[in-house]
Amino acid sequence: MSNISTLLSKENENRILGERAYLTAGSDTFVVPNGVSTIYVAVFGAGGSGGLGDGSSQQTGGGGGGFAGGYLKVVGGASYGITIGAGGAGLTTVAGAGNAGGSSSFSTLLSATGGSGGAFVATTAAALLAGGAGGVGSLDASVISGITANGGRGGSLQVTVAMECRTGGGASGSPFGTGGNGGDYYGTTNSPASTTGGGGWAGGNGGSITTNANVTIASGGGGFRNNGGHIIALAASYSSGGASGSHAPSVTGTTSTVVGQALSKSTTTSGSFRSILSGEALVSGDGGLAGSSTVQNGSGGAGGGGCTTVGGIGGIGGGGGGNSTATASAVGISIFGGGAGGCVNSNSLYYYTKNGNGGGSGAFDVKFQAGYSATSGGDGVVIILW
């Protein structure tokens, strides 16, 4: 994948390199520009939404969308139908399982299904309660050097007493492999208002939580190829988001050397999808640090930190951090591709209606602000490069 620009520039040597991204659910048509003979197509299914609780139930995050990508030989002026799946709708009434995300496709040549919705049980989850499954990709035989990858599942949980816990959503599949899972949760004592982070790209799982203490806990989101900080807690704890590339956090995730960059430095710009799909934009970010009151976002490819109030936002390919308070708090989403963290409450100041494209939404509790819904899974995506 690192030679996308080189290959396409050689194939389409009489044209300026171009790209087009379809990011909103619906249908569209792509017409091949004159002079273009080869295109690269990347298709992401939509993310599922997380389960919604009632204050004493257990719920898990939604799965990330599947992925399919590869090269096609084309002729200038040819047209192809495009479908972009809708993210699984966030629930508006208490309580229940999340909704599945829709499928995306490029004609009949490449397609990716959406992630499943997260689970919900009203009683103790003594048996393992699985998160929503990730979507899958498929390819026509005519696709050249094609790749498919499954989306990550939402975080699973298992508890032995009545608890209030919510897990993060799974990341989408990507050119780099299967999406990371939302963080898992295991507990033997009531741990109120605790959540795990969302998954990141290429197997970067959200931070898991294991506890036998009555404490408040929030783990960080997974990064590109690196997990969010895991927590084994006897006291109130928060962990940092996973870093990207070779920038790995410590076991607890609390000693990342660089604070996650501001959200404004992770937004996409002209030509950015080419650098994202080649991995160039994903290999140098540090995860957002953990914080008891201050949100820490992750830069490109990095997860957001876990936080009491506002879950850190994951950079491109990074999962959002969990939050762990029932007042004045908000979900940690991913900008693109990663799963959102679990969330106790979301108010109007920090409210996000959808997770980033392709990523599953984390589980929610009943305590979100009146008049709002739980955050939806991210819409699918179709990206075309030439």
N, C-alpha and C positions, 0 to 999 in steps of 0.2 A: 504493500500500500504506500510505501514511501516514495515511489516513483510515479505517482498519478500525474503530476504536472509534466514531467519529462515525457512520459508515454503519450499523453494527449497532445502535447505541443508538436511531437513528431508526426502523429497521425493527422493532425489538423493544422499543418504548418502554414497554411495560407490565411489563418484566422487568428484573432486575438483570443486567448483563453477566456472562457466564460463559465458561469454557473447560474443555476436557478434553483431556488428552494421553495417548496410548497409546505407551509407550516400550519395551516388552519384546516380543520376538518371540512370535508366536502369533496367535490369532483372538479376536475380541470382537464385541460388538454395541453400537451407539449408539442410544439412544432419544431423540428430540427432546423437550425440555422443553415443557410446555404453554405456549402464548402466544408461542412462537418461530416466526417465519415465514421468517427468513433466517439461514443459517449460512455461515461461511467455513471451508473445509477445506484443510489443507495436508498433503500426503503425500510422504514421503521414502523412497526405497529404501535398502536396507542397503549398507554398505561392504564391499568385497572385502578379503581378507587379503593380506599381502605374501608374496613368495617367501622361502624359507628356505635359507640357504647352508650350505656345509660347511667354511668357512674359507679356501677358495681360489677359490670360484665367484663369479658375479655374479648379483644378484637385484634386482628392482624392487618398488615399492609397489603396493598394490591401488587400484582406482578407487573414487571416491565414488558414492553412490547418486543416482539421478535425482530430480527434483522435479516435482510437479504441484499447483497451488493454484487456488482460485476460489470463487465464491459459488454457493449453491444455494437455491432456494425450497423450503421444507419445510412440513410440517403437524405440530403438536404430537402426540406419541404415535407417530409413524412410526418404524420401526426400520431400521437399516442395518448390514449386516455389514462388519466391518473385519478386514483382515489386515496384520500387521506382519512384514516380512521379517527373517530372522535374518542377522546379520553373518557374512561368510565366516569359517569356522573357521580359527584359527591352527594351523599345522602343529606336530606333536609329534615327528616323526622327520625326520632329515636325508636327503635334501635334496629340494627340489622347488618347483613353482609354487604360488602361493596359491590360495585358493578364492573363488568368486564369492559376493556377497551376495544375499539373497533379495528378491523383489518385495513391495511394500506396496500396499494398495488401500483405497478407501472405496467399498463396494458395487461396481458396475461403472462408476461415474461418474468416478473419478479413480484413477490408478495410476502407480507409478514402479518401474522395475526396479533391481536392485542393481548395484553396480560389479563388474567382473571382477577375478579374482585377479591378483597380480603375477607376473612371469615369472622364470624361473631358467635359467641355462646353466652347465654345469660347466667351460667353457673361456673363453678370452678373448672378450669381446663386441666383436669388431672391427667388426661391423655394429651399427647402432643397436638396442638392446634396449628395447622399449617397455614402459612401465608398464601396469598393468591399466586397461582402458577404463572411463570413467564410465557410469553408468546413464542412462536416459532416462525422461521423463514422458509421460503421455497423458491426454486429457480426452474426456468425452462432450460431444456438442453442446449438452446442456442446461446445462452449467456456464457461469455468467455471469462475464465479465471474467477468463477463465481464463489461466493462465500455466504454461508448462512450461520446465524448464531441465535441461541435462545435468549430470551429476557430472563433476568434474575427473578426469583420468587420474593414475595413479601416475607418479612421476618416471621418466624414461628415462635410459639410460646408454650410453656408448660409450667403450671403452678399447682401447689398442693393445698392452698387455702384460698378463700375469697380475696381477690386482689383487684387493683385498678392498673392495668398495664396495656400499652399500645406499642405495636412494632412498626418499623419503617417499611417503605415500599421498595420493590426491586428496581434495578436499573435496566434500561433497554439492552438488547444485544447490540453489537457494533462490529466494525471491521476487525476489531482486536479480540473478539471472542464473546463468550457468554457474559451477560450482565451480572454484576454482584448482587447478592441477596440483601434484603433488609436485615438489620441486626436482630438476633434471636434473644429471647428472654426466658430465664429459668429462675423460679423463686419458691421459697418455702415459708416465707412470712409476708404478711401484707406490706406492700411497698407502694404507698399511695403516690399517684401522679408521676409515674415513671414511664419513660419512652426510650426507644432505640432509634438510631439513625438509619437513613436510607442507603441503598447500595450504590456503588460507583461502577464505571465501565471496567471491562476486562477482569472480572472476578474480585473487585474491591468491595468486600462486604461491609455493611454498616456495623458499628461496634456492638458486640453482644453484651448482655448483662446477666450475671449470676449473683444472687443475693439471698441471704437468710435474715436480713435486717429490715426493720420498719423504717426505711429511709427514702428520701427523694433522689431519683437517679435519672440522668439523661446522657445517652452516648452519642458520639459523633458519627457523621456520615462517612461512607467509604470513598476512597480516592481512586484514581486511575491506576489499577494494578496493586493497590495497597488498601488494607482494611482500616476502618475507623478504629479508634482506641477502644479496646475491650475493658470491661469493668467487673471486678470481683469485689463487691462492696459490703462493708460493715458500717459505713457512715455515708452521709449524703455525698454524692459523687457526680462528676461531669467529665466526659472525655473529649479529646480533640478529634477533628475530622482527619481521615486518612490523607496523606500527601500523595502527590503524583509521581510517576516515573520512579527514580531511585531515591526520592526523598521520603524515607519511611519514618513514621512516628515511633515513639517508644511503646513498650507493652501497654502502658496505661494511656498513651496518647497525650500526656500533659506536658511534654518537654519539646515539642516542635520548636525550632529555633526562630522561625519567622512567622509572624502573625498573618493569617489569611488576608489576601488583598481585598480591597473594597469591591463591591459588586460592580461598580462602573468599569472596572478594569477587566471584567470577565464577559462583558456583553459582546455579541458578535459584531463584526465590521465587514466592509466590503472585502470579498475574497476569503473570508474566514472559514467557510465550510471546506474549502480545499485544504487548509491547514489543519482543520479539525479531523477530517477523514484520513489524512496522512499521519496524524499523531503529532505534528510539529507544535500544535498549540496546547499540548496536554502534558508535557514532560518536565516542567520546571516549577510547579506550584507546591506550596506548603499548605497543609490543612489548617483550618481555623482552630485557634486554641480553645480549650474548654473555658467556661466562665460561669460563675454563679449568678451574675446579673448582666454582663455585657456580651452582646452578640458578637461572634467572630465568624466572618464569611471565609470561604475557601476560594482561591484563585483557580485559573484554568486547570482542569483535571484533578482538583482537590475537593475533599469533603468539608462541609461546615461543622463547626464545633457544637457539642451538646451544651445546653444552657438552661437555667431555671426559667427565664422569661421568654426569649425569642430564639428558636433554633437557628443556628448559622446556615446561611444559604450556600449550597454546593456550587462550585464552578462547573464549567462545561465538562460533562463526564463524571462529575462528583456528586455524591449523595448529600442531602440536607441533614442537619443535625436534629436531634430530638429536643423537646422542651419539657419541663416538668413542674409547671405550676398551673393552678386553676384560674388565675386572674391575670389580666393585662399581658397575655403572651401570644405567641404566634407560631405557626408551622414553619419549619425550615425546608424550603423547596430546593430543587435543583434548577439551574438555569437551562440546562439541556441534557437529556439523556439519563441523568441519575434519578434515583428514587427519593421521594420526600421523607423526612423524618416523621415519627409518630408525634401526635399533638394532643395536649390536654385541652387547650382553649385557643381561640383565635379571635382577636378583636379587630375593629375597623381600621386601626392605625397600621397594623401589619398584615392585613388580610390578603390572601392570594386565592383566587378562584380556581386556578389550575396549577398543577405541577409543570415543570419544563417538559418539552416534547419528548414522548416516548417513555418517560419514567412513571412508575407506579406511585400512587399517593399513599402516605402513611395512614395508619388507623387514627381515628378521632374519638374523643370523649364527648359526652352530652353537653359539656360546659362551653361550647362555642357560642358566640354572641347571638342573641335573638335577631332574626331577619337575615342571617347568613347560613350557608350550607358548609358541610365538610368540603375540603379541597378535592377537586376532581383529578383524575389521572391526566397525564399530558397527552395532547393530540398526537397522532402519528406524523410522519414526515416523509416526503419524497424529495431527494436532492439529485440534481443532474449536473455533471461537470463535463466540459469539452475543451 
